[in-house]
Amino acid sequence: MTNIQKTSDLRRGLINLFLGIISLILTFTFYSHLTMQSGENLGIAQDLKPLAFAVLLMMLVSSIFAVHGIIGVFKAMQRSSNSNSLIYYITSAFSNNKYWKIMIISAVFYAMIFGFLSQIFIFRPDISFRQQGITIPSVNLTTCCNVPGYVPMLSFYITDHFLVLIIPLNTILAITVSGLVGFNVALVIYTFEFSRKSKSAGKVSFLGSTGAAAGLFIGCPTCAGSLISGALGFSSIGSISILASFQTMFIAFALPVLIFTPFFMARSIRRSFTCTSRVELQK
């Protein structure tokens, strides 16, 4: 593949990524501004249902564009990075399908945990939805009113005690953080296996594991929100608006760690690889 093709693939991936992100921001900002103007007028709220479903569909399409863009950028970097760059050591791990599988399994497993702790999946054995007049199973759409990214909300009442609450920002956050955690887990395993082969497992795995542990620990911003809401005695739905500012702070702290941790592990791999090469040359 020529450099022109690689550059074209990278550009295409970046365009898809930015289109997805920008469309999400604009869609949520426009819808939130519109619903805030409607206030608590139930008639207007009912009229907003078609638009709310359109926003949710737009969220899905934009997310697919963003994910496709990220995969495109990653593959372009995988083909074009030089052997001395950190990107090379990060992407080379995923030339083996084994680590893609580890990443997907880890991301799905983490997403399930994230879903329960961040109250996407809500199990309340102490509450009967039927007794509250809710049909089981059923779907409820909340069209307004909240800050951008928190409306529209979908509530799927699966059983009498279990529901799935789809809040746009929470759902996007779950996908993003779970993907990053899965990526970190796969890279940690690759780092450990590489370091074991190069007979420097202690040094490399310690740094990689420390970074990954930090990412895993703070990789659930809304978990912290749930703990705070429980401590303050807020209900799961009522605390959403109150904790929005806290969650923004948690996200701002968590995502950079999950993004930059792979570079620390890649630096360790490169150092270990360099040392191993020197030893072999001396032999």
C-alpha positions in Angstrom: 0.0 0.0 0.0 1.4 3.4 -1.0 1.9 6.3 1.3 -0.8 8.2 -0.5 -3.3 5.4 0.2 -2.3 5.3 3.9 -2.7 9.1 4.2 -6.1 8.9 2.4 -7.3 6.1 4.8 -6.1 8.2 7.8 -7.8 11.3 6.6 -11.0 9.4 5.9 -11.0 7.9 9.4 -10.4 11.3 11.0 -13.2 12.8 9.0 -15.7 10.1 10.0 -14.6 10.4 13.7 -15.0 14.2 13.8 -18.3 14.1 11.8 -19.6 11.6 14.4 -18.5 13.7 17.4 -19.6 17.0 16.0 -23.0 15.7 14.9 -23.6 14.3 18.4 -22.7 17.6 20.1 -24.9 19.6 17.8 -27.8 17.2 18.0 -27.9 17.1 21.8 -27.3 20.9 22.1 -30.1 21.7 19.7 -32.6 19.3 21.3 -31.8 20.3 24.8 -32.2 24.0 23.9 -35.6 23.2 22.2 -36.9 21.2 25.2 -35.8 23.8 27.7 -38.0 26.3 25.9 -40.9 24.0 26.1 -40.6 23.7 29.9 -43.1 21.5 31.6 -45.8 21.9 29.0 -47.0 18.3 28.6 -48.7 19.0 25.3 -45.5 20.2 23.8 -43.6 17.3 25.4 -46.0 14.9 23.6 -45.4 16.7 20.3 -41.6 16.3 20.8 -41.8 12.4 20.6 -41.1 12.1 16.9 -38.1 14.5 17.2 -36.9 12.6 20.3 -36.9 9.3 18.4 -35.1 11.1 15.5 -32.4 12.3 18.0 -31.9 8.8 19.3 -31.6 7.5 15.8 -29.1 10.3 15.0 -27.1 9.3 18.1 -26.9 5.7 16.8 -25.8 6.8 13.3 -23.3 9.3 14.7 -21.8 6.7 17.1 -21.4 4.2 14.3 -19.6 6.9 12.2 -17.3 7.8 15.2 -16.5 4.1 15.9 -15.8 3.4 12.2 -13.6 6.5 12.1 -11.6 5.3 15.1 -11.1 1.8 13.6 -10.0 3.5 10.3 -7.5 5.7 12.0 -6.1 2.8 14.1 -5.6 0.6 11.0 -4.0 3.5 9.1 -1.6 4.0 11.9 -0.9 0.3 12.1 0.2 0.3 8.5 2.2 3.5 8.5 3.9 3.9 11.9 7.7 3.5 12.0 9.3 0.9 14.1 10.7 3.4 16.6 7.5 5.2 17.5 5.2 4.4 20.4 2.3 4.1 18.1 4.1 1.2 16.4 4.4 -0.8 19.7 0.7 0.0 20.5 -0.7 -1.1 17.2 1.6 -4.1 16.6 -0.1 -5.9 19.5 -3.3 -6.0 17.6 -1.7 -7.5 14.5 -2.6 -10.8 16.3 -6.4 -11.4 16.4 -6.0 -12.9 19.8 -5.7 -9.5 21.4 -8.7 -8.2 19.5 -10.7 -11.0 21.0 -9.3 -10.2 24.5 -10.3 -6.6 24.0 -13.8 -7.3 22.9 -14.4 -9.8 25.7 -13.0 -7.5 28.3 -15.0 -4.5 27.0 -18.3 -6.5 27.1 -17.6 -7.8 30.6 -16.7 -4.3 31.8 -19.7 -2.8 30.1 -22.0 -5.2 32.0 -20.5 -4.1 35.3 -20.5 -0.5 34.2 -24.2 -0.8 33.2 -25.3 -1.9 36.7 -23.1 0.5 38.6 -24.0 3.5 36.4 -27.7 2.6 36.6 -28.2 1.8 32.9 -29.3 -1.6 34.2 -31.5 -1.1 37.2 -32.7 -4.0 39.4 -35.0 -3.1 42.2 -36.4 -6.1 44.1 -38.0 -3.8 46.6 -40.1 -2.0 44.0 -42.9 -3.4 41.9 -43.4 -1.5 38.6 -46.8 -3.1 38.1 -48.0 -1.7 41.4 -47.0 1.7 40.1 -49.3 1.3 37.1 -46.5 0.4 34.6 -47.2 -2.2 32.0 -44.7 -5.0 31.8 -43.0 -5.2 29.3 -43.2 -1.6 28.0 -41.1 1.3 26.8 -41.4 4.9 28.1 -39.9 7.9 26.4 -38.9 11.0 28.4 -38.7 13.9 26.0 -37.6 16.7 28.3 -36.2 18.6 30.2 -32.5 18.4 31.1 -29.0 19.4 30.1 -27.6 18.4 26.7 -26.9 14.6 26.5 -29.4 13.7 29.2 -32.6 13.8 27.1 -34.3 12.1 25.4 -34.4 9.1 27.8 -35.7 5.7 27.1 -36.9 3.4 29.8 -37.3 -0.3 28.9 -39.3 -2.1 31.6 -38.3 -5.7 31.1 -39.7 -7.3 34.2 -41.5 -6.2 37.4 -38.2 -5.4 39.0 -35.8 -4.8 36.2 -35.5 -1.9 33.7 -32.9 -0.6 31.2 -32.5 3.2 31.3 -31.0 4.6 28.1 -29.6 8.1 28.8 -27.7 9.2 25.7 -24.6 10.6 27.4 -24.5 7.7 29.8 -24.8 5.2 27.0 -22.0 6.8 24.9 -19.8 7.0 28.0 -20.4 3.3 28.7 -19.3 2.4 25.1 -16.3 4.7 25.2 -15.0 3.8 28.6 -15.6 0.0 28.1 -13.8 0.1 24.8 -10.8 1.9 26.3 -10.7 -0.5 29.2 -10.9 -3.4 26.9 -8.1 -1.9 24.8 -6.0 -1.4 28.0 -6.6 -4.9 29.2 -5.5 -6.4 25.9 -2.4 -4.2 25.9 -1.6 -5.2 29.5 -1.7 -8.9 28.6 0.4 -8.3 25.5 2.9 -6.3 27.5 3.2 -9.0 30.1 3.6 -11.7 27.5 6.2 -9.7 25.7 8.1 -8.8 28.8 8.1 -12.4 30.0 9.7 -13.5 26.7 12.3 -10.8 27.0 13.0 -11.8 30.6 12.1 -8.4 32.1 8.6 -9.2 33.3 9.0 -7.5 36.7 9.8 -4.1 35.4 7.4 -3.9 32.4 4.4 -5.6 33.9 4.6 -3.4 37.0 4.4 -0.2 35.0 1.7 -1.5 32.7 -0.4 -3.0 35.5 -0.2 0.2 37.5 -1.4 2.3 34.6 -4.2 -0.2 33.8 -5.3 -0.5 37.4 -5.6 3.3 37.6 -7.6 3.3 34.3 -9.9 0.5 35.6 -10.4 2.2 38.9 -11.5 5.5 37.7 -12.9 4.2 34.4 -16.5 4.4 35.7 -17.4 8.1 36.3 -21.1 7.4 36.8 -20.3 4.7 39.4 -18.9 7.5 41.5 -22.0 9.4 40.8 -24.2 6.5 41.9 -22.2 6.2 45.2 -22.6 9.9 45.8 -26.3 9.8 45.1 -26.7 6.9 47.5 -24.8 8.6 50.2 -26.9 11.8 49.7 -30.1 9.9 49.6 -31.1 10.9 46.1 -33.2 8.7 43.9 -31.6 7.2 40.8 -33.6 9.3 38.4 -33.7 12.5 40.4 -30.0 12.5 41.0 -29.2 12.6 37.3 -29.5 16.4 36.9 -27.8 17.1 40.3 -24.8 14.9 39.6 -24.3 16.0 36.0 -21.5 18.5 36.9 -19.8 15.8 39.1 -19.9 13.3 36.3 -18.3 15.8 33.9 -15.4 16.2 36.3 -15.0 12.4 36.7 -15.1 11.9 32.9 -12.5 14.7 32.4 -10.2 12.8 34.8 -10.9 9.2 33.7 -10.6 9.4 30.0 -7.1 11.0 29.7 -5.7 8.2 32.0 -7.3 5.5 29.9 -6.0 7.2 26.7 -2.4 7.8 27.8 -1.9 4.6 29.7 -1.1 2.6 26.5 1.7 5.0 25.7 3.4 4.3 29.0 3.1 0.6 28.4 4.4 1.1 24.8 7.4 2.9 26.2 8.1 0.0 28.5 7.8 -2.4 25.6 10.2 -0.4 23.4 12.7 -0.1 26.2 12.5 -3.9 26.8 12.8 -4.6 23.1 15.8 -2.3 22.8 17.5 -3.9 25.7 16.8 -7.4 24.4 18.2 -6.5 21.0 21.4 -5.2 22.5 21.9 -8.4 24.5 21.4 -10.4 21.3 23.9 -8.3 19.5 26.5 -8.7 22.2 26.1 -12.4 22.0 
